[in-house]
């Protein structure tokens, strides 16, 4: 009728509940889908190892000495070889005069938290485990204090020639410094190999002529 006003019928409060429930379900489904996408296409990054301590607790000037490789049968006090790196690391013979006078070629820095860094004095480079973990190579490189240049003394010492000999394992590769093939006259190769629990002579190294 003309002039008659029509007023909207008020909604009952309960009519909103189905809509709110539907919106909630949509939000939950969307969040689940986003999470699945992130897991599938953006996997979590592996945790990086904690930074290594960089403070030096003690410093020694030493010779890294080994005895001739197993099988030489030499028990002479002059039958020792020193780890050197004129071109690449090798165990080279130490003469009797040099042995008596002492000619250390390395600085052994003991770091906070354990582990040594070996610095080759002639080049100021660090003994390093380079390459993949499955096939590490022993070399000397510019010092960067990384795990590849940290060496841990493992096991108990073996007393020989009045010195305690130990295995030294690299913190990155887990391999031990190992004496290779050669002869007491010309020297032996130096490399890395799995640490042997039997502590073979080829993996035993001592500090000689220490001065700190």
BAMAR-181850 format. One line per field, with one value per residue: residue in one letter; chain; z, x, y of N, C-alpha, C, CB in turn. Coordinates in steps of 0.02 Angstrom, whole numbers. Each point is the difference from the previous one (the first is absolute). Glycine has a CB too. Layout:
BEGIN
residu	[A / ...]
chaine	[A / ...]
n_z	[Z / ...]
n_x	[X / ...]
n_y	[Y / ...]
ca_z	[Z / ...]
ca_x	[X / ...]
ca_y	[Y / ...]
c_z	[Z / ...]
c_x	[X / ...]
c_y	[Y / ...]
cb_z	[Z / ...]
cb_x	[X / ...]
cb_y	[Y / ...]
! end
This chain:
BEGIN
residu	[X / X / X / X / X / X / X / X / X / X / X / X / X / X / X / X / X / X / X / X / X / X / X / X / X / X / X / X / X / X / X / X / X / X / X / X / X / X / X / X / X / X / X / X / X / X / X / X / X / X / X / X / X / X / X / X / X / X / X / X / X / X / X / X / X / X / X / X / X / X / X / X / X / X / X / X / X / X / X / X / X / X / X / X / X / X / X / X / X / X / X / X / X / X / X / X / X / X / X / X / X / X / X / X / X / X / X / X / X / X / X / X / X / X / X / X / X / X / X / X / X / X / X / X / X / X / X / X / X / X / X / X / X / X / X / X / X / X / X / X / X / X / X / X / X / X / X / X / X / X / X / X / X / X / X / X / X / X / X / X / X / X / X / X / X / X / X / X / X / X / X / X / X / X / X / X / X / X / X / X / X / X / X / X / X / X / X / X / X / X / X / X / X / X / X / X / X / X / X / X / X / X / X / X / X / X / X / X / X / X / X / X]
chaine	[A / A / A / A / A / A / A / A / A / A / A / A / A / A / A / A / A / A / A / A / A / A / A / A / A / A / A / A / A / A / A / A / A / A / A / A / A / A / A / A / A / A / A / A / A / A / A / A / A / A / A / A / A / A / A / A / A / A / A / A / A / A / A / A / A / A / A / A / A / A / A / A / A / A / A / A / A / A / A / A / A / A / A / A / A / A / A / A / A / A / A / A / A / A / A / A / A / A / A / A / A / A / A / A / A / A / A / A / A / A / A / A / A / A / A / A / A / A / A / A / A / A / A / A / A / A / A / A / A / A / A / A / A / A / A / A / A / A / A / A / A / A / A / A / A / A / A / A / A / A / A / A / A / A / A / A / A / A / A / A / A / A / A / A / A / A / A / A / A / A / A / A / A / A / A / A / A / A / A / A / A / A / A / A / A / A / A / A / A / A / A / A / A / A / A / A / A / A / A / A / A / A / A / A / A / A / A / A / A / A / A / A]
n_z	[0 / -94 / 125 / 11 / 70 / -71 / 157 / -88 / 64 / 120 / -92 / 110 / 66 / -93 / -139 / 59 / 18 / -154 / -10 / 113 / -64 / -139 / 61 / 75 / -132 / -73 / 113 / -6 / -155 / 6 / 108 / -85 / -128 / 75 / 58 / -141 / -58 / 112 / -19 / -157 / -8 / 141 / 37 / 129 / -75 / 51 / 137 / -80 / 91 / 111 / -92 / 18 / 143 / -104 / 157 / -61 / 142 / -66 / -117 / -3 / -96 / -37 / -88 / -46 / 68 / -100 / 70 / -154 / -35 / 117 / -44 / 72 / 105 / 48 / 165 / -83 / 126 / -166 / -14 / 4 / -140 / 50 / -55 / -120 / -71 / -97 / -65 / 112 / 161 / -23 / 146 / -51 / 72 / 134 / -69 / 131 / -20 / 8 / 137 / 74 / -46 / 25 / -162 / 106 / -159 / 124 / 60 / 85 / -10 / 135 / -87 / 144 / 9 / 15 / -112 / -16 / -85 / -56 / -20 / -120 / 106 / -159 / 0 / 152 / -50 / 119 / -21 / -115 / 38 / -168 / -31 / 30 / 157 / -115 / -1 / 158 / -108 / 143 / -58 / 88 / -20 / 31 / 164 / -37 / 164 / -111 / 102 / -101 / 138 / 117 / 18 / 109 / 61 / -48 / 131 / 127 / -55 / -87 / 131 / -155 / 69 / 179 / -69 / 77 / -160 / 11 / -118 / -48 / -17 / -112 / 121 / -155 / 3 / 157 / -63 / 119 / -71 / -97 / 12 / -164 / -20 / 52 / 29 / 151 / -142 / -28 / 145 / 30 / -120 / 112 / -32 / 95 / 46 / 63 / 133 / -24 / 141 / -39 / 35 / -174 / 63 / -98 / 135 / 82 / -21 / 122 / 6 / -63 / 89 / 130 / -30 / 92]
n_x	[42 / 67 / 107 / 60 / 146 / 28 / 67 / 112 / -96 / 108 / 91 / -73 / 137 / -24 / 39 / 158 / -3 / 13 / 100 / 94 / 10 / 50 / 115 / 58 / 12 / 82 / 107 / 28 / 27 / 107 / 90 / 7 / 51 / 119 / 53 / 7 / 89 / 108 / 19 / 23 / 108 / 90 / 82 / 8 / 126 / 56 / -15 / 117 / 73 / -44 / 85 / 112 / 5 / 61 / 68 / 145 / -43 / 149 / 78 / 72 / 105 / -51 / 112 / -160 / 112 / -74 / 97 / 39 / -156 / -22 / 143 / 132 / 4 / 38 / 8 / 91 / -35 / 2 / -160 / -56 / -69 / -2 / -155 / 105 / -116 / 160 / -146 / -95 / 20 / 145 / 8 / 141 / 86 / -8 / 162 / 21 / -6 / -154 / -2 / 92 / -73 / -150 / -42 / -148 / -43 / -113 / -27 / -54 / -114 / -31 / -137 / -45 / -31 / 151 / 99 / 163 / -35 / 127 / 47 / 82 / 105 / -2 / -146 / -30 / -72 / -87 / 68 / -128 / -70 / 19 / -139 / -138 / 5 / 52 / 152 / 55 / 107 / 88 / -14 / 86 / -147 / 50 / 12 / -164 / 40 / -57 / -29 / 127 / 90 / -61 / 129 / -113 / 151 / -99 / 46 / 57 / 120 / 39 / 114 / 74 / 143 / -39 / -163 / -134 / 1 / -143 / -59 / 23 / -169 / 13 / -100 / -30 / 25 / -35 / 163 / 96 / 91 / 9 / 166 / -44 / 85 / 139 / 110 / 9 / 52 / -127 / -78 / -111 / -80 / -37 / -145 / -95 / 2 / -142 / 72 / 73 / -101 / 156 / 41 / 45 / 134 / -109 / -53 / 152 / 5 / 111 / -33 / 161 / 33 / -130 / 57 / -143]
n_y	[-60 / 114 / -9 / -158 / 46 / -147 / 10 / -86 / -113 / 65 / -101 / -89 / 58 / -127 / 86 / 1 / -165 / -24 / 123 / -53 / -144 / 58 / 84 / -127 / -83 / 115 / 6 / -156 / -2 / 118 / -74 / -134 / 75 / 70 / -138 / -69 / 119 / -14 / -156 / 12 / 114 / 6 / -165 / 90 / 68 / -148 / 83 / 83 / -116 / 104 / 105 / -116 / 79 / 111 / -45 / -54 / -89 / 18 / 73 / -154 / 80 / -166 / -52 / -35 / -125 / -107 / -98 / -10 / -8 / -100 / -69 / 80 / -124 / 167 / -43 / 126 / 95 / 11 / -62 / 178 / 18 / 155 / -20 / 72 / 70 / -14 / -5 / -42 / 0 / -76 / -63 / 98 / -119 / 86 / -3 / -75 / 156 / 7 / -81 / 107 / 131 / -45 / 4 / 45 / -10 / 53 / 145 / -142 / 140 / -109 / 65 / 43 / -166 / -85 / 32 / 1 / 128 / -108 / 168 / -94 / 97 / 2 / 73 / 75 / -163 / -45 / -146 / 15 / -141 / 63 / -65 / -24 / -8 / -100 / 64 / 86 / 44 / -9 / 162 / 84 / 81 / 137 / -46 / -21 / -49 / -131 / -105 / 10 / 34 / -121 / -105 / -67 / -39 / -137 / -72 / 8 / 85 / -124 / 38 / 19 / 53 / 16 / 7 / -36 / -68 / 86 / -81 / 157 / -45 / 119 / 60 / -51 / -150 / -46 / 6 / -34 / 113 / -142 / 9 / -6 / -102 / 45 / -74 / 46 / 70 / 89 / 29 / -91 / 67 / 97 / -82 / 30 / -159 / 3 / 72 / -153 / -5 / -42 / 166 / -48 / 53 / 71 / 90 / 44 / 169 / 0 / 154 / -35 / 128 / 23 / 150 / 37]
ca_z	[0 / -1 / 65 / 50 / 8 / 14 / 40 / -10 / 55 / 34 / -4 / 64 / 14 / -17 / -71 / -16 / 22 / -56 / -41 / 36 / 0 / -67 / -8 / 40 / -35 / -57 / 25 / 21 / -59 / -34 / 39 / -10 / -68 / -2 / 35 / -42 / -55 / 25 / 16 / -61 / -47 / 36 / 60 / 47 / -11 / 54 / 49 / -5 / 64 / 39 / -15 / 42 / 37 / -37 / 47 / 8 / 71 / 7 / -64 / 2 / -62 / 6 / -59 / -3 / -13 / -2 / -12 / -65 / -4 / 25 / -45 / -11 / 50 / 26 / 67 / 11 / 21 / -56 / -51 / 6 / -57 / 20 / -49 / -32 / -59 / -50 / -55 / 32 / 62 / -3 / 57 / -26 / 51 / 44 / 13 / 71 / 23 / 4 / 55 / 63 / 5 / -3 / -55 / -4 / -60 / 7 / 60 / 21 / 41 / 33 / 1 / 52 / -16 / -26 / -71 / -19 / -67 / -14 / -48 / -28 / 8 / -60 / -43 / 43 / -19 / 49 / -21 / -18 / -33 / -57 / -43 / 29 / 61 / -18 / -27 / 19 / -18 / 47 / -35 / 39 / -33 / 38 / 63 / 8 / 64 / -12 / 23 / -43 / 25 / 71 / 10 / 68 / 23 / 23 / 30 / 49 / -30 / -5 / 16 / -43 / -5 / 52 / -15 / -5 / -67 / -2 / -63 / -7 / -45 / -23 / 25 / -55 / -36 / 46 / -20 / 37 / -37 / -10 / -37 / -58 / -22 / -11 / 35 / 51 / -31 / -43 / 29 / -10 / -15 / 56 / -22 / 49 / -4 / 57 / 61 / 18 / 73 / 23 / 5 / -37 / 0 / -55 / 21 / 64 / -8 / 64 / -1 / 20 / 5 / 16 / 31 / 2]
ca_x	[-42 / 41 / 17 / 13 / 71 / 15 / 61 / 32 / -8 / 66 / 28 / 12 / 71 / 23 / 10 / 71 / 43 / 24 / 49 / 64 / 30 / 26 / 61 / 53 / 25 / 40 / 65 / 40 / 22 / 50 / 62 / 29 / 28 / 61 / 51 / 21 / 40 / 66 / 38 / 16 / 43 / 50 / 20 / 42 / 72 / 35 / 31 / 73 / 33 / 16 / 66 / 54 / 38 / 58 / 52 / 56 / 16 / 72 / 36 / 63 / 37 / 13 / 8 / -50 / 46 / -25 / 51 / -11 / -63 / 1 / 32 / 70 / 37 / 56 / -10 / 54 / -23 / 6 / -49 / -61 / -15 / -39 / -48 / 19 / -40 / 36 / -47 / -60 / 21 / 34 / 44 / 68 / 46 / 34 / 68 / 19 / 18 / -63 / -39 / 29 / -5 / -71 / -20 / -73 / -25 / -71 / -29 / -60 / -44 / -55 / -56 / -50 / -46 / 37 / 18 / 60 / 12 / 71 / 22 / 65 / 39 / 29 / -49 / -54 / -62 / -25 / -12 / -71 / -34 / -34 / -38 / -59 / 11 / 13 / 68 / 37 / 71 / 40 / 34 / 6 / -37 / -6 / -33 / -66 / -26 / -58 / 4 / 47 / 67 / 2 / 23 / -11 / 42 / -47 / 28 / 53 / 66 / 44 / 67 / 53 / 57 / -6 / -53 / -68 / -27 / -73 / -35 / -31 / -57 / -27 / -67 / -48 / -4 / 4 / 56 / 63 / 63 / 25 / 62 / -9 / 55 / 64 / 56 / 29 / 53 / -28 / -61 / -63 / -56 / -44 / -69 / -52 / -34 / -43 / 38 / 1 / 0 / 59 / 54 / 59 / 56 / -9 / -44 / 22 / 40 / 21 / 30 / 71 / 34 / -53 / 18 / -60]
ca_y	[60 / 61 / 28 / -53 / -16 / -70 / -8 / -66 / -46 / -11 / -68 / -34 / -6 / -66 / -9 / 12 / -55 / -42 / 37 / 4 / -67 / -11 / 41 / -30 / -59 / 23 / 25 / -57 / -35 / 41 / -3 / -67 / -3 / 40 / -37 / -56 / 27 / 19 / -61 / -37 / 37 / 40 / -39 / 36 / -2 / -34 / 45 / 7 / -13 / 59 / 27 / -26 / 51 / 25 / 22 / -46 / -9 / -10 / -3 / -35 / -11 / -71 / -43 / -53 / -56 / -69 / -51 / -32 / -37 / -69 / -48 / 17 / -38 / 39 / 28 / 49 / 66 / 47 / -18 / 39 / 43 / 59 / 23 / 63 / 12 / 39 / 6 / -27 / -31 / -64 / -14 / -2 / -24 / 47 / -22 / -3 / 68 / 38 / -26 / 22 / 73 / 18 / 44 / -2 / 34 / 14 / 29 / -37 / 42 / -34 / 46 / -8 / -53 / -58 / 1 / 37 / 26 / -7 / 51 / -17 / 61 / 30 / 33 / 26 / -31 / -48 / -68 / 1 / -56 / 31 / -45 / -31 / -40 / -70 / -6 / 61 / 5 / 39 / 54 / 61 / 53 / 63 / -13 / 30 / -24 / -41 / -69 / -35 / 14 / -18 / -69 / -24 / -56 / -51 / -60 / 7 / 4 / -59 / 23 / -26 / 45 / 50 / 47 / -27 / 5 / -2 / 10 / 66 / -4 / 64 / 11 / 2 / -64 / -55 / -43 / 11 / 9 / -67 / -8 / -43 / -43 / 32 / -32 / 42 / 42 / 52 / 28 / -33 / 43 / 18 / 7 / -9 / -64 / -13 / -11 / -70 / -7 / -38 / 49 / -22 / 48 / 48 / 55 / 27 / 60 / 30 / 67 / 2 / 64 / 48 / 64 / 40]
c_z	[0 / 70 / 52 / 0 / 17 / 38 / -10 / 62 / 33 / -6 / 70 / 8 / -22 / -74 / -20 / 16 / -57 / -43 / 35 / 0 / -68 / -12 / 39 / -34 / -59 / 21 / 20 / -60 / -37 / 37 / -9 / -69 / -5 / 35 / -41 / -57 / 24 / 16 / -63 / -43 / 34 / 62 / 45 / -14 / 58 / 46 / -11 / 67 / 36 / -17 / 48 / 39 / -39 / 47 / 9 / 75 / 11 / -69 / 11 / -69 / 2 / -68 / 4 / -25 / 0 / -5 / -68 / 1 / 24 / -51 / -12 / 50 / 29 / 68 / 17 / 20 / -56 / -53 / 13 / -62 / 24 / -56 / -25 / -61 / -49 / -63 / 22 / 62 / -10 / 64 / -26 / 56 / 39 / 16 / 74 / 27 / 9 / 59 / 67 / 10 / 2 / -56 / -8 / -59 / 5 / 63 / 15 / 48 / 28 / 9 / 59 / -22 / -29 / -75 / -14 / -70 / -10 / -56 / -23 / -3 / -65 / -43 / 38 / -22 / 50 / -30 / -7 / -29 / -55 / -39 / 36 / 60 / -17 / -24 / 17 / -20 / 52 / -39 / 50 / -39 / 45 / 63 / 4 / 64 / -7 / 29 / -41 / 23 / 74 / 8 / 73 / 15 / 30 / 30 / 53 / -35 / -1 / 9 / -46 / -6 / 50 / -12 / -4 / -70 / 2 / -72 / 0 / -55 / -19 / 22 / -55 / -32 / 47 / -14 / 38 / -48 / -3 / -43 / -57 / -17 / -11 / 35 / 51 / -29 / -38 / 27 / -20 / -20 / 62 / -28 / 57 / -11 / 62 / 62 / 23 / 76 / 26 / 5 / -36 / 0 / -54 / 18 / 65 / -10 / 70 / -12 / 24 / 1 / 18 / 35 / -1 / 43]
c_x	[43 / 11 / 15 / 75 / 8 / 66 / 27 / -9 / 68 / 22 / 6 / 74 / 27 / 15 / 73 / 44 / 23 / 52 / 68 / 35 / 30 / 64 / 58 / 29 / 43 / 69 / 45 / 27 / 54 / 67 / 33 / 31 / 65 / 57 / 26 / 45 / 70 / 42 / 23 / 52 / 53 / 21 / 45 / 74 / 34 / 35 / 75 / 32 / 18 / 70 / 53 / 33 / 62 / 56 / 52 / 16 / 74 / 31 / 67 / 31 / 27 / 22 / -53 / 35 / -37 / 60 / -12 / -61 / 8 / 30 / 72 / 45 / 59 / -16 / 53 / -28 / 3 / -53 / -66 / -8 / -44 / -48 / 21 / -44 / 38 / -42 / -69 / 23 / 31 / 41 / 70 / 49 / 33 / 69 / 16 / 17 / -62 / -42 / 27 / -8 / -72 / -14 / -76 / -25 / -74 / -15 / -64 / -40 / -56 / -57 / -47 / -50 / 34 / 12 / 59 / -8 / 76 / 19 / 70 / 42 / 28 / -50 / -57 / -68 / -19 / -11 / -76 / -23 / -43 / -39 / -59 / 17 / 18 / 71 / 40 / 73 / 36 / 39 / 12 / -33 / 1 / -43 / -68 / -36 / -62 / 9 / 50 / 72 / 7 / 16 / -6 / 46 / -47 / 37 / 52 / 67 / 37 / 71 / 50 / 54 / -5 / -54 / -67 / -27 / -76 / -25 / -30 / -53 / -25 / -73 / -52 / -8 / -1 / 57 / 64 / 58 / 35 / 63 / -11 / 61 / 63 / 55 / 28 / 53 / -29 / -63 / -62 / -53 / -41 / -70 / -48 / -34 / -43 / 42 / -7 / 6 / 60 / 61 / 64 / 54 / -9 / -45 / 21 / 50 / 16 / 26 / 73 / 24 / -50 / 29 / -61 / 10]
c_y	[61 / 25 / -51 / -17 / -74 / -3 / -70 / -42 / -13 / -72 / -29 / -12 / -67 / -9 / 13 / -60 / -45 / 36 / 3 / -68 / -15 / 39 / -30 / -61 / 18 / 23 / -58 / -38 / 39 / -3 / -68 / -6 / 38 / -36 / -58 / 24 / 17 / -60 / -35 / 36 / 42 / -38 / 41 / -8 / -36 / 50 / 2 / -14 / 65 / 25 / -28 / 57 / 21 / 23 / -54 / -5 / -11 / -7 / -35 / 2 / -71 / -29 / -53 / -63 / -67 / -46 / -31 / -45 / -71 / -47 / 16 / -37 / 38 / 28 / 51 / 67 / 51 / -12 / 36 / 43 / 57 / 19 / 69 / 10 / 45 / 11 / -24 / -37 / -69 / -8 / -11 / -18 / 57 / -28 / 3 / 69 / 42 / -22 / 27 / 76 / 23 / 49 / -4 / 41 / 20 / 40 / -39 / 44 / -43 / 49 / -13 / -54 / -61 / 5 / 45 / 29 / -1 / 49 / -16 / 64 / 29 / 39 / 35 / -25 / -54 / -69 / -10 / -67 / 30 / -52 / -31 / -43 / -72 / -11 / 62 / -4 / 42 / 52 / 57 / 56 / 62 / -12 / 36 / -24 / -44 / -70 / -41 / 9 / -15 / -74 / -19 / -59 / -52 / -59 / 16 / -1 / -66 / 25 / -34 / 54 / 58 / 52 / -36 / 15 / -8 / 1 / 70 / -4 / 70 / 7 / 0 / -68 / -60 / -48 / 19 / 11 / -68 / 1 / -49 / -41 / 42 / -38 / 50 / 47 / 58 / 32 / -39 / 51 / 15 / 12 / -7 / -68 / -8 / -16 / -73 / -7 / -38 / 45 / -23 / 54 / 52 / 58 / 32 / 57 / 28 / 70 / -6 / 72 / 55 / 61 / 44 / 62]
cb_z	[60 / -113 / -28 / -14 / 37 / -104 / 85 / -77 / -57 / 80 / -106 / -4 / 96 / 95 / -19 / 23 / 108 / -1 / -49 / 72 / 85 / -39 / -16 / 102 / 36 / -58 / 40 / 104 / -10 / -42 / 84 / 78 / -44 / -2 / 108 / 29 / -54 / 46 / 106 / 3 / -76 / -44 / -65 / 84 / -66 / -75 / 82 / -92 / -46 / 92 / -45 / -83 / 109 / -93 / 60 / -116 / 17 / 112 / -41 / 94 / -11 / 93 / -8 / -21 / 53 / -56 / 125 / -22 / -95 / 69 / -53 / -44 / -58 / -117 / 34 / -81 / 115 / 21 / -14 / 127 / -82 / 74 / 55 / 42 / 68 / 44 / -84 / -111 / 58 / -127 / 67 / -88 / -70 / 50 / -112 / -18 / -58 / -124 / -68 / -8 / -60 / 122 / -58 / 124 / -65 / -63 / -24 / -14 / -70 / 59 / -124 / 36 / -20 / 90 / -28 / 74 / 1 / 36 / 54 / -68 / 112 / 2 / -86 / 20 / -121 / 61 / 57 / -21 / 105 / -6 / -62 / -112 / 61 / -28 / -94 / 95 / -123 / 79 / -111 / 56 / -60 / -107 / 55 / -124 / 52 / -104 / 38 / -94 / -88 / 27 / -97 / -4 / 22 / -89 / -106 / 88 / 38 / -79 / 120 / -65 / -121 / 20 / -63 / 124 / -49 / 110 / -11 / 38 / 50 / -99 / 93 / -21 / -95 / 14 / -113 / 93 / 37 / 11 / 104 / -42 / -53 / -11 / -101 / 85 / -8 / -95 / 0 / 83 / -116 / 65 / -111 / 8 / -67 / -77 / 33 / -111 / -4 / -53 / 109 / -72 / 43 / -79 / -59 / 53 / -114 / 47 / 21 / -49 / -84 / 10 / -35 / -17]
cb_x	[-91 / -43 / -69 / -117 / 25 / -63 / -41 / 84 / -101 / -25 / 62 / -113 / -14 / -64 / -118 / -18 / -58 / -110 / -94 / -47 / -83 / -115 / -71 / -55 / -102 / -106 / -56 / -69 / -114 / -91 / -47 / -84 / -115 / -68 / -53 / -106 / -103 / -50 / -66 / -114 / -95 / -48 / -10 / -88 / -5 / 17 / -91 / -14 / 45 / -75 / -53 / 19 / -43 / -77 / -82 / 47 / -114 / -15 / -57 / -39 / 31 / -84 / 124 / -96 / 93 / -109 / 11 / 123 / -33 / -101 / -109 / -34 / -35 / 34 / -53 / 71 / 38 / 122 / 55 / 8 / 9 / 94 / -93 / 119 / -105 / 108 / 93 / -64 / -89 / 5 / -96 / -30 / 20 / -110 / 33 / 43 / 110 / 2 / -26 / 82 / 108 / -8 / 112 / -7 / 83 / -25 / 49 / 59 / 28 / 79 / 8 / 13 / -85 / -50 / -119 / 70 / -105 / -2 / -73 / -50 / 29 / 81 / 27 / 69 / 23 / -54 / 107 / 9 / 0 / 89 / 103 / -54 / -80 / -121 / -42 / -79 / -28 / 8 / -53 / 109 / -73 / 12 / 112 / -7 / 46 / -24 / -119 / -78 / 12 / -83 / 80 / -119 / 101 / -82 / -21 / -71 / 4 / -80 / -33 / -81 / 10 / 119 / 81 / -20 / 108 / -4 / -25 / 107 / -32 / 80 / 49 / 30 / 59 / -121 / -52 / -44 / 11 / -116 / 68 / -80 / -82 / -57 / 27 / -23 / 72 / 49 / 55 / 31 / -4 / 96 / 32 / -18 / 95 / -90 / -17 / 53 / -123 / -47 / -48 / -72 / 76 / 17 / -92 / -19 / -51 / 28 / -114 / 19 / 85 / -82 / 123 / -69]
cb_y	[-60 / 30 / 95 / -46 / 118 / -39 / 84 / 50 / -54 / 93 / 29 / -55 / 77 / -42 / 34 / 121 / 4 / -57 / 67 / 91 / -38 / -20 / 102 / 42 / -62 / 33 / 105 / -9 / -52 / 76 / 81 / -47 / -11 / 105 / 33 / -61 / 46 / 104 / -13 / -48 / 2 / 109 / -106 / -16 / 107 / -99 / -24 / 85 / -107 / -39 / 104 / -94 / -48 / 34 / 73 / 28 / -47 / -55 / 106 / -74 / 124 / -8 / 23 / 81 / 65 / 35 / -23 / 4 / 71 / 24 / -19 / 112 / -102 / 29 / -105 / -61 / -26 / 8 / -113 / 1 / -97 / 40 / -67 / -10 / -12 / -45 / -17 / -9 / 64 / 2 / -51 / 85 / -100 / 40 / 39 / -116 / -9 / 15 / -103 / -94 / 10 / -19 / -15 / -16 / -64 / -105 / 116 / -112 / 102 / -81 / 9 / 121 / 86 / -68 / -24 / -73 / 75 / -122 / 87 / -96 / -43 / -92 / -85 / 102 / 25 / 95 / -41 / 123 / -73 / 88 / -23 / 1 / 74 / -12 / -74 / 15 / -12 / -99 / -32 / -39 / -83 / 69 / -15 / 8 / 102 / 65 / 8 / 15 / 87 / 91 / 11 / 41 / 76 / 36 / -59 / -56 / 117 / -62 / 21 / -74 / -30 / -18 / 73 / 15 / -44 / 60 / -125 / 58 / -111 / -1 / 65 / 118 / 54 / 10 / -15 / -71 / 122 / -46 / 24 / 83 / -79 / 110 / -73 / -89 / -101 / -60 / 110 / -90 / -46 / 52 / -44 / 125 / -51 / -43 / 120 / -30 / 3 / -102 / 38 / -73 / -89 / -94 / -58 / -112 / 25 / -113 / 57 / -116 / -38 / -93 / -10 / -102]
! end
